[in-house]
Amino acid sequence: MTAPTRTWLITGSSAGIGRALVTELLARGQTVAATARDPQALSDLRPSSGRPLWTARLDVTDPERIRQVVGDAVDALGRIDVVISNAGYALFGAAEEASHDQIERQIQTNLTGPIHLAQAVLPYLRAQGHGRIIQISSMAGQRAAPGAAVYCATKWGVEGFFESLAAEVKGFGIGVTIVEPGTVRTSFLDRGKEVAAALPAYAGTPVAIIRRRVEDGRLSCCGDLAKMAGAIVDVATRPTAPLRLALGSDAYRLIRRGLTARLADLEDQKHIALSTDLNGGIAS
């Protein structure tokens, strides 16, 4: 039985998970609007269905351009069924090492960019009475790590936004899923990263260890890019959208460890939490 054709809008399509998603969708005969800062990087992709691949230049730090591209895609293709917000990169280094410009650029790309994209597509999804928003986060959105404080801040922020959004738009027939991939070998760890200038004070700390591994390209990766893309597409076409999707054994392991530790901390402090109620903590 042939799967129904949907129209997909994907940001950050030129490399990594974004490009793998475009490739997977084209192989399934889907209609794709692929955006990237350099759409020429997509010129070698050819849809099997014979329909042209719709592309546009988009830097997600530009809210006006986001609205323009979303409107152009709807005009050209008739509708958007699934939006995959994938554009992003990682800033590595201790929190103290990151410059003002590096912090602002990371936040604009990884956090406010996805927020502006959601705002741009929601009027169209509401009007048609259905749709799906897939936000690519990271296992770092559930389990923070030294040496990537600003990056983790954007991922925790984006998870909070899209969890709230999911509850706001469910009644309009719009589903939201936050995808939390683990490590996967892509250009994300090559041209898709930025490293802050090192401070001598952090030599010999966990930050320095992560820095060396990132700079040398020695971070081990568990994930299979094509399998991850296939899993994302499969989940996006389910009748009901799961709120979160972890991908990779490392993501499952580290997220589970982080959530377990946070729950244990919460239980250890239960008596303090209850004691601060107006009723003196009588409620259980």
MARZAVO-700895 format. One record per residue (C-alpha): residue number from 1; x, y, z; residue in three letters. Coordinates in nm, 2 decimals. Last residue first. Layout:
<rs>
@i: NUM	c1: X	c2: Y	c3: Z	aa: ala;
...
</rs>
This chain:
<rs>
@i: 284	c1: 0.12	c2: 1.44	c3: 5.02	aa: ser;
@i: 283	c1: -0.05	c2: 1.76	c3: 5.14	aa: ala;
@i: 282	c1: 0.02	c2: 1.86	c3: 5.51	aa: ile;
@i: 281	c1: 0.33	c2: 2.05	c3: 5.40	aa: gly;
@i: 280	c1: 0.29	c2: 2.35	c3: 5.63	aa: gly;
@i: 279	c1: -0.05	c2: 2.46	c3: 5.50	aa: asn;
@i: 278	c1: 0.09	c2: 2.76	c3: 5.33	aa: leu;
@i: 277	c1: 0.34	c2: 2.53	c3: 5.15	aa: asp;
@i: 276	c1: 0.71	c2: 2.55	c3: 5.22	aa: thr;
@i: 275	c1: 0.73	c2: 2.23	c3: 5.42	aa: ser;
@i: 274	c1: 0.62	c2: 2.03	c3: 5.11	aa: leu;
@i: 273	c1: 0.92	c2: 2.12	c3: 4.90	aa: ala;
@i: 272	c1: 1.16	c2: 2.06	c3: 5.19	aa: ile;
@i: 271	c1: 1.01	c2: 1.72	c3: 5.27	aa: his;
@i: 270	c1: 1.03	c2: 1.62	c3: 4.90	aa: lys;
@i: 269	c1: 1.40	c2: 1.71	c3: 4.88	aa: gln;
@i: 268	c1: 1.54	c2: 1.35	c3: 4.85	aa: asp;
@i: 267	c1: 1.25	c2: 1.27	c3: 4.61	aa: glu;
@i: 266	c1: 1.35	c2: 1.55	c3: 4.37	aa: leu;
@i: 265	c1: 1.72	c2: 1.45	c3: 4.38	aa: asp;
@i: 264	c1: 1.62	c2: 1.09	c3: 4.29	aa: ala;
@i: 263	c1: 1.40	c2: 1.22	c3: 4.01	aa: leu;
@i: 262	c1: 1.69	c2: 1.43	c3: 3.87	aa: arg;
@i: 261	c1: 1.93	c2: 1.13	c3: 3.89	aa: ala;
@i: 260	c1: 1.68	c2: 0.90	c3: 3.71	aa: thr;
@i: 259	c1: 1.62	c2: 1.17	c3: 3.44	aa: leu;
@i: 258	c1: 1.99	c2: 1.21	c3: 3.38	aa: gly;
@i: 257	c1: 2.07	c2: 0.84	c3: 3.36	aa: arg;
@i: 256	c1: 1.77	c2: 0.78	c3: 3.13	aa: arg;
@i: 255	c1: 1.89	c2: 1.07	c3: 2.90	aa: ile;
@i: 254	c1: 2.24	c2: 0.93	c3: 2.90	aa: leu;
@i: 253	c1: 2.15	c2: 0.57	c3: 2.81	aa: arg;
@i: 252	c1: 1.88	c2: 0.65	c3: 2.56	aa: tyr;
@i: 251	c1: 2.10	c2: 0.91	c3: 2.38	aa: ala;
@i: 250	c1: 2.39	c2: 0.68	c3: 2.38	aa: asp;
@i: 249	c1: 2.18	c2: 0.40	c3: 2.23	aa: ser;
@i: 248	c1: 2.07	c2: 0.62	c3: 1.95	aa: gly;
@i: 247	c1: 1.76	c2: 0.83	c3: 1.88	aa: leu;
@i: 246	c1: 1.54	c2: 0.96	c3: 2.16	aa: ala;
@i: 245	c1: 1.19	c2: 1.07	c3: 2.04	aa: leu;
@i: 244	c1: 0.98	c2: 1.32	c3: 2.25	aa: arg;
@i: 243	c1: 0.62	c2: 1.44	c3: 2.25	aa: leu;
@i: 242	c1: 0.49	c2: 1.14	c3: 2.06	aa: pro;
@i: 241	c1: 0.27	c2: 1.25	c3: 1.76	aa: ala;
@i: 240	c1: -0.04	c2: 1.05	c3: 1.70	aa: thr;
@i: 239	c1: -0.15	c2: 0.92	c3: 1.36	aa: pro;
@i: 238	c1: 0.21	c2: 0.82	c3: 1.29	aa: arg;
@i: 237	c1: 0.37	c2: 1.00	c3: 0.98	aa: thr;
@i: 236	c1: 0.62	c2: 1.20	c3: 1.17	aa: ala;
@i: 235	c1: 0.73	c2: 0.89	c3: 1.36	aa: val;
@i: 234	c1: 0.82	c2: 0.71	c3: 1.04	aa: asp;
@i: 233	c1: 1.00	c2: 1.02	c3: 0.90	aa: val;
@i: 232	c1: 1.21	c2: 1.05	c3: 1.22	aa: ile;
@i: 231	c1: 1.30	c2: 0.68	c3: 1.22	aa: ala;
@i: 230	c1: 1.41	c2: 0.69	c3: 0.86	aa: gly;
@i: 229	c1: 1.63	c2: 0.99	c3: 0.92	aa: ala;
@i: 228	c1: 1.79	c2: 0.81	c3: 1.22	aa: met;
@i: 227	c1: 1.85	c2: 0.50	c3: 1.02	aa: lys;
@i: 226	c1: 2.02	c2: 0.70	c3: 0.75	aa: ala;
@i: 225	c1: 2.25	c2: 0.88	c3: 1.00	aa: leu;
@i: 224	c1: 2.35	c2: 0.57	c3: 1.19	aa: asp;
@i: 223	c1: 2.42	c2: 0.67	c3: 1.55	aa: gly;
@i: 222	c1: 2.69	c2: 0.56	c3: 1.79	aa: cys;
@i: 221	c1: 2.96	c2: 0.83	c3: 1.74	aa: cys;
@i: 220	c1: 3.30	c2: 0.85	c3: 1.92	aa: ser;
@i: 219	c1: 3.44	c2: 1.20	c3: 1.96	aa: leu;
@i: 218	c1: 3.79	c2: 1.20	c3: 1.82	aa: arg;
@i: 217	c1: 3.76	c2: 1.48	c3: 1.57	aa: gly;
@i: 216	c1: 4.08	c2: 1.64	c3: 1.69	aa: asp;
@i: 215	c1: 3.91	c2: 1.97	c3: 1.78	aa: glu;
@i: 214	c1: 3.61	c2: 1.80	c3: 1.94	aa: val;
@i: 213	c1: 3.82	c2: 1.55	c3: 2.14	aa: arg;
@i: 212	c1: 4.06	c2: 1.82	c3: 2.26	aa: arg;
@i: 211	c1: 3.77	c2: 2.05	c3: 2.36	aa: arg;
@i: 210	c1: 3.59	c2: 1.77	c3: 2.55	aa: ile;
@i: 209	c1: 3.91	c2: 1.70	c3: 2.75	aa: ile;
@i: 208	c1: 3.96	c2: 2.07	c3: 2.81	aa: ala;
@i: 207	c1: 3.61	c2: 2.11	c3: 2.95	aa: val;
@i: 206	c1: 3.66	c2: 1.81	c3: 3.18	aa: pro;
@i: 205	c1: 3.94	c2: 2.01	c3: 3.35	aa: thr;
@i: 204	c1: 4.31	c2: 1.98	c3: 3.28	aa: gly;
@i: 203	c1: 4.33	c2: 2.33	c3: 3.13	aa: ala;
@i: 202	c1: 4.03	c2: 2.53	c3: 3.23	aa: tyr;
@i: 201	c1: 4.22	c2: 2.82	c3: 3.40	aa: ala;
@i: 200	c1: 4.43	c2: 2.86	c3: 3.08	aa: pro;
@i: 199	c1: 4.12	c2: 3.01	c3: 2.90	aa: leu;
@i: 198	c1: 4.05	c2: 2.86	c3: 2.56	aa: ala;
@i: 197	c1: 3.89	c2: 3.05	c3: 2.27	aa: ala;
@i: 196	c1: 3.54	c2: 2.92	c3: 2.19	aa: ala;
@i: 195	c1: 3.50	c2: 2.63	c3: 1.95	aa: val;
@i: 194	c1: 3.24	c2: 2.64	c3: 1.67	aa: glu;
@i: 193	c1: 3.07	c2: 2.34	c3: 1.51	aa: lys;
@i: 192	c1: 2.89	c2: 2.25	c3: 1.20	aa: gly;
@i: 191	c1: 3.20	c2: 2.27	c3: 0.98	aa: arg;
@i: 190	c1: 3.33	c2: 1.95	c3: 1.14	aa: asp;
@i: 189	c1: 3.14	c2: 1.79	c3: 1.43	aa: leu;
@i: 188	c1: 2.80	c2: 1.88	c3: 1.27	aa: phe;
@i: 187	c1: 2.95	c2: 1.76	c3: 0.94	aa: ser;
@i: 186	c1: 2.80	c2: 1.42	c3: 1.03	aa: thr;
@i: 185	c1: 2.89	c2: 1.11	c3: 1.23	aa: arg;
@i: 184	c1: 2.62	c2: 1.06	c3: 1.48	aa: val;
@i: 183	c1: 2.61	c2: 1.12	c3: 1.85	aa: thr;
@i: 182	c1: 2.27	c2: 1.10	c3: 2.03	aa: gly;
@i: 181	c1: 1.96	c2: 1.23	c3: 1.87	aa: pro;
@i: 180	c1: 1.68	c2: 1.40	c3: 2.07	aa: glu;
@i: 179	c1: 1.38	c2: 1.46	c3: 1.85	aa: val;
@i: 178	c1: 1.10	c2: 1.69	c3: 1.99	aa: ile;
@i: 177	c1: 0.76	c2: 1.60	c3: 1.85	aa: thr;
@i: 176	c1: 0.47	c2: 1.83	c3: 1.80	aa: val;
@i: 175	c1: 0.12	c2: 1.74	c3: 1.66	aa: gly;
@i: 174	c1: -0.13	c2: 1.99	c3: 1.51	aa: ile;
@i: 173	c1: -0.50	c2: 1.90	c3: 1.50	aa: gly;
@i: 172	c1: -0.60	c2: 2.25	c3: 1.63	aa: phe;
@i: 171	c1: -0.67	c2: 2.12	c3: 1.98	aa: gly;
@i: 170	c1: -0.31	c2: 2.00	c3: 2.00	aa: lys;
@i: 169	c1: -0.18	c2: 2.35	c3: 1.94	aa: val;
@i: 168	c1: -0.12	c2: 2.49	c3: 2.29	aa: glu;
@i: 167	c1: -0.02	c2: 2.16	c3: 2.45	aa: ala;
@i: 166	c1: 0.25	c2: 2.09	c3: 2.19	aa: ala;
@i: 165	c1: 0.37	c2: 2.46	c3: 2.22	aa: leu;
@i: 164	c1: 0.45	c2: 2.41	c3: 2.58	aa: ser;
@i: 163	c1: 0.67	c2: 2.11	c3: 2.50	aa: glu;
@i: 162	c1: 0.81	c2: 2.30	c3: 2.21	aa: phe;
@i: 161	c1: 0.92	c2: 2.60	c3: 2.42	aa: phe;
@i: 160	c1: 1.07	c2: 2.39	c3: 2.70	aa: gly;
@i: 159	c1: 1.26	c2: 2.17	c3: 2.46	aa: glu;
@i: 158	c1: 1.40	c2: 2.48	c3: 2.27	aa: val;
@i: 157	c1: 1.53	c2: 2.62	c3: 2.60	aa: gly;
@i: 156	c1: 1.70	c2: 2.29	c3: 2.70	aa: trp;
@i: 155	c1: 1.85	c2: 2.28	c3: 2.36	aa: lys;
@i: 154	c1: 1.97	c2: 2.64	c3: 2.37	aa: thr;
@i: 153	c1: 2.11	c2: 2.61	c3: 2.72	aa: ala;
@i: 152	c1: 2.29	c2: 2.29	c3: 2.61	aa: cys;
@i: 151	c1: 2.47	c2: 2.48	c3: 2.34	aa: tyr;
@i: 150	c1: 2.57	c2: 2.75	c3: 2.58	aa: val;
@i: 149	c1: 2.71	c2: 2.51	c3: 2.83	aa: ala;
@i: 148	c1: 2.89	c2: 2.29	c3: 2.59	aa: ala;
@i: 147	c1: 3.22	c2: 2.21	c3: 2.76	aa: gly;
@i: 146	c1: 3.06	c2: 2.03	c3: 3.06	aa: pro;
@i: 145	c1: 2.75	c2: 1.82	c3: 2.98	aa: ala;
@i: 144	c1: 2.38	c2: 1.87	c3: 3.01	aa: ala;
@i: 143	c1: 2.14	c2: 1.58	c3: 2.99	aa: arg;
@i: 142	c1: 1.79	c2: 1.64	c3: 2.86	aa: gln;
@i: 141	c1: 1.85	c2: 1.89	c3: 2.57	aa: gly;
@i: 140	c1: 2.20	c2: 1.75	c3: 2.54	aa: ala;
@i: 139	c1: 2.03	c2: 1.44	c3: 2.40	aa: met;
@i: 138	c1: 1.97	c2: 1.67	c3: 2.11	aa: ser;
@i: 137	c1: 1.69	c2: 1.89	c3: 1.96	aa: ser;
@i: 136	c1: 1.54	c2: 1.85	c3: 1.62	aa: ile;
@i: 135	c1: 1.19	c2: 2.00	c3: 1.63	aa: gln;
@i: 134	c1: 0.93	c2: 1.81	c3: 1.43	aa: ile;
@i: 133	c1: 0.61	c2: 2.01	c3: 1.37	aa: ile;
@i: 132	c1: 0.31	c2: 1.82	c3: 1.24	aa: arg;
@i: 131	c1: 0.00	c2: 1.94	c3: 1.06	aa: gly;
@i: 130	c1: -0.38	c2: 1.95	c3: 1.06	aa: his;
@i: 129	c1: -0.68	c2: 2.19	c3: 1.04	aa: gly;
@i: 128	c1: -0.58	c2: 2.36	c3: 0.72	aa: gln;
@i: 127	c1: -0.61	c2: 2.70	c3: 0.88	aa: ala;
@i: 126	c1: -0.42	c2: 2.59	c3: 1.19	aa: arg;
@i: 125	c1: -0.13	c2: 2.46	c3: 0.98	aa: leu;
@i: 124	c1: -0.11	c2: 2.78	c3: 0.78	aa: tyr;
@i: 123	c1: -0.12	c2: 3.01	c3: 1.08	aa: pro;
@i: 122	c1: 0.13	c2: 2.79	c3: 1.26	aa: leu;
@i: 121	c1: 0.40	c2: 2.80	c3: 1.00	aa: val;
@i: 120	c1: 0.56	c2: 3.15	c3: 1.08	aa: ala;
@i: 119	c1: 0.53	c2: 3.12	c3: 1.46	aa: gln;
@i: 118	c1: 0.70	c2: 2.78	c3: 1.45	aa: ala;
@i: 117	c1: 0.98	c2: 2.92	c3: 1.23	aa: leu;
@i: 116	c1: 1.02	c2: 3.22	c3: 1.47	aa: his;
@i: 115	c1: 1.06	c2: 2.98	c3: 1.77	aa: ile;
@i: 114	c1: 1.30	c2: 2.76	c3: 1.57	aa: pro;
@i: 113	c1: 1.52	c2: 3.06	c3: 1.50	aa: gly;
@i: 112	c1: 1.50	c2: 3.19	c3: 1.86	aa: thr;
@i: 111	c1: 1.66	c2: 2.88	c3: 2.00	aa: leu;
@i: 110	c1: 1.93	c2: 2.71	c3: 1.79	aa: asn;
@i: 109	c1: 2.03	c2: 2.99	c3: 1.55	aa: thr;
@i: 108	c1: 1.96	c2: 3.30	c3: 1.75	aa: gln;
@i: 107	c1: 2.09	c2: 3.14	c3: 2.07	aa: ile;
@i: 106	c1: 2.42	c2: 3.03	c3: 1.91	aa: gln;
@i: 105	c1: 2.47	c2: 3.37	c3: 1.74	aa: arg;
@i: 104	c1: 2.41	c2: 3.56	c3: 2.07	aa: glu;
@i: 103	c1: 2.65	c2: 3.34	c3: 2.27	aa: ile;
@i: 102	c1: 2.92	c2: 3.36	c3: 2.00	aa: gln;
@i: 101	c1: 2.89	c2: 3.74	c3: 1.98	aa: asp;
@i: 100	c1: 2.91	c2: 3.78	c3: 2.36	aa: his;
@i: 99	c1: 3.22	c2: 3.55	c3: 2.37	aa: ser;
@i: 98	c1: 3.22	c2: 3.20	c3: 2.51	aa: ala;
@i: 97	c1: 3.51	c2: 3.12	c3: 2.75	aa: glu;
@i: 96	c1: 3.32	c2: 3.16	c3: 3.07	aa: glu;
@i: 95	c1: 3.05	c2: 2.90	c3: 2.97	aa: ala;
@i: 94	c1: 3.33	c2: 2.65	c3: 2.89	aa: ala;
@i: 93	c1: 3.39	c2: 2.56	c3: 2.53	aa: gly;
@i: 92	c1: 3.19	c2: 2.41	c3: 2.24	aa: phe;
@i: 91	c1: 2.93	c2: 2.60	c3: 2.03	aa: leu;
@i: 90	c1: 2.72	c2: 2.35	c3: 1.84	aa: ala;
@i: 89	c1: 2.51	c2: 2.40	c3: 1.53	aa: tyr;
@i: 88	c1: 2.15	c2: 2.44	c3: 1.42	aa: gly;
@i: 87	c1: 1.90	c2: 2.41	c3: 1.14	aa: ala;
@i: 86	c1: 1.67	c2: 2.11	c3: 1.19	aa: asn;
@i: 85	c1: 1.31	c2: 2.24	c3: 1.22	aa: ser;
@i: 84	c1: 1.11	c2: 1.97	c3: 1.04	aa: ile;
@i: 83	c1: 0.78	c2: 2.10	c3: 0.93	aa: val;
@i: 82	c1: 0.52	c2: 1.85	c3: 0.82	aa: val;
@i: 81	c1: 0.20	c2: 1.91	c3: 0.62	aa: asp;
@i: 80	c1: 0.28	c2: 2.22	c3: 0.43	aa: ile;
@i: 79	c1: 0.03	c2: 2.34	c3: 0.16	aa: arg;
@i: 78	c1: -0.02	c2: 2.44	c3: -0.20	aa: gly;
@i: 77	c1: 0.34	c2: 2.37	c3: -0.32	aa: leu;
@i: 76	c1: 0.44	c2: 2.71	c3: -0.47	aa: ala;
@i: 75	c1: 0.23	c2: 2.94	c3: -0.26	aa: asp;
@i: 74	c1: 0.29	c2: 2.73	c3: 0.06	aa: val;
@i: 73	c1: 0.67	c2: 2.74	c3: -0.01	aa: ala;
@i: 72	c1: 0.66	c2: 3.11	c3: -0.08	aa: asp;
@i: 71	c1: 0.48	c2: 3.18	c3: 0.25	aa: gly;
@i: 70	c1: 0.73	c2: 2.97	c3: 0.45	aa: val;
@i: 69	c1: 1.02	c2: 3.14	c3: 0.27	aa: val;
@i: 68	c1: 0.89	c2: 3.49	c3: 0.34	aa: gln;
@i: 67	c1: 0.82	c2: 3.42	c3: 0.71	aa: arg;
@i: 66	c1: 1.17	c2: 3.28	c3: 0.76	aa: ile;
@i: 65	c1: 1.32	c2: 3.57	c3: 0.57	aa: arg;
@i: 64	c1: 1.16	c2: 3.82	c3: 0.81	aa: glu;
@i: 63	c1: 1.28	c2: 3.62	c3: 1.11	aa: pro;
@i: 62	c1: 1.65	c2: 3.62	c3: 1.00	aa: asp;
@i: 61	c1: 1.85	c2: 3.40	c3: 1.23	aa: thr;
@i: 60	c1: 1.71	c2: 3.10	c3: 1.04	aa: val;
@i: 59	c1: 1.93	c2: 3.17	c3: 0.74	aa: asp;
@i: 58	c1: 1.73	c2: 3.05	c3: 0.44	aa: leu;
@i: 57	c1: 1.79	c2: 3.01	c3: 0.07	aa: arg;
@i: 56	c1: 1.51	c2: 2.82	c3: -0.09	aa: ala;
@i: 55	c1: 1.46	c2: 2.48	c3: -0.25	aa: thr;
@i: 54	c1: 1.17	c2: 2.30	c3: -0.41	aa: trp;
@i: 53	c1: 1.27	c2: 1.96	c3: -0.53	aa: leu;
@i: 52	c1: 1.10	c2: 1.90	c3: -0.87	aa: pro;
@i: 51	c1: 0.83	c2: 1.63	c3: -0.90	aa: arg;
@i: 50	c1: 0.96	c2: 1.34	c3: -1.10	aa: gly;
@i: 49	c1: 0.87	c2: 1.10	c3: -0.82	aa: ser;
@i: 48	c1: 1.23	c2: 0.98	c3: -0.78	aa: ser;
@i: 47	c1: 1.33	c2: 1.33	c3: -0.66	aa: pro;
@i: 46	c1: 1.68	c2: 1.43	c3: -0.77	aa: arg;
@i: 45	c1: 1.94	c2: 1.55	c3: -0.53	aa: leu;
@i: 44	c1: 2.26	c2: 1.69	c3: -0.69	aa: asp;
@i: 43	c1: 2.16	c2: 2.05	c3: -0.65	aa: ser;
@i: 42	c1: 2.12	c2: 2.03	c3: -0.27	aa: leu;
@i: 41	c1: 2.44	c2: 2.21	c3: -0.19	aa: ala;
@i: 40	c1: 2.33	c2: 2.48	c3: -0.42	aa: gln;
@i: 39	c1: 2.07	c2: 2.56	c3: -0.14	aa: pro;
@i: 38	c1: 2.35	c2: 2.75	c3: 0.05	aa: asp;
@i: 37	c1: 2.20	c2: 2.89	c3: 0.38	aa: arg;
@i: 36	c1: 1.96	c2: 2.60	c3: 0.36	aa: ala;
@i: 35	c1: 1.60	c2: 2.52	c3: 0.28	aa: thr;
@i: 34	c1: 1.43	c2: 2.21	c3: 0.14	aa: ala;
@i: 33	c1: 1.07	c2: 2.20	c3: 0.04	aa: ala;
@i: 32	c1: 0.99	c2: 1.84	c3: -0.02	aa: val;
@i: 31	c1: 0.71	c2: 1.65	c3: -0.18	aa: thr;
@i: 30	c1: 0.73	c2: 1.28	c3: -0.09	aa: gln;
@i: 29	c1: 0.82	c2: 0.99	c3: -0.32	aa: gly;
@i: 28	c1: 0.97	c2: 0.77	c3: -0.05	aa: arg;
@i: 27	c1: 1.32	c2: 0.82	c3: -0.20	aa: ala;
@i: 26	c1: 1.26	c2: 1.19	c3: -0.19	aa: leu;
@i: 25	c1: 1.17	c2: 1.17	c3: 0.18	aa: leu;
@i: 24	c1: 1.49	c2: 0.97	c3: 0.27	aa: glu;
@i: 23	c1: 1.72	c2: 1.20	c3: 0.07	aa: thr;
@i: 22	c1: 1.56	c2: 1.51	c3: 0.23	aa: val;
@i: 21	c1: 1.59	c2: 1.36	c3: 0.57	aa: leu;
@i: 20	c1: 1.96	c2: 1.26	c3: 0.52	aa: ala;
@i: 19	c1: 2.02	c2: 1.62	c3: 0.41	aa: arg;
@i: 18	c1: 1.88	c2: 1.76	c3: 0.73	aa: gly;
@i: 17	c1: 2.04	c2: 1.49	c3: 0.95	aa: ile;
@i: 16	c1: 2.39	c2: 1.60	c3: 0.82	aa: gly;
@i: 15	c1: 2.42	c2: 1.84	c3: 0.54	aa: ala;
@i: 14	c1: 2.24	c2: 2.10	c3: 0.31	aa: ser;
@i: 13	c1: 1.90	c2: 2.07	c3: 0.46	aa: ser;
@i: 12	c1: 1.92	c2: 2.31	c3: 0.76	aa: gly;
@i: 11	c1: 1.55	c2: 2.37	c3: 0.75	aa: thr;
@i: 10	c1: 1.29	c2: 2.12	c3: 0.62	aa: ile;
@i: 9	c1: 0.95	c2: 2.17	c3: 0.49	aa: leu;
@i: 8	c1: 0.75	c2: 1.86	c3: 0.40	aa: trp;
@i: 7	c1: 0.45	c2: 1.81	c3: 0.18	aa: thr;
@i: 6	c1: 0.28	c2: 1.48	c3: 0.22	aa: arg;
@i: 5	c1: 0.21	c2: 1.20	c3: -0.03	aa: thr;
@i: 4	c1: 0.01	c2: 0.92	c3: 0.11	aa: pro;
@i: 3	c1: 0.19	c2: 0.59	c3: 0.17	aa: ala;
@i: 2	c1: 0.15	c2: 0.33	c3: -0.11	aa: thr;
@i: 1	c1: 0.00	c2: 0.00	c3: 0.00	aa: met;
</rs>
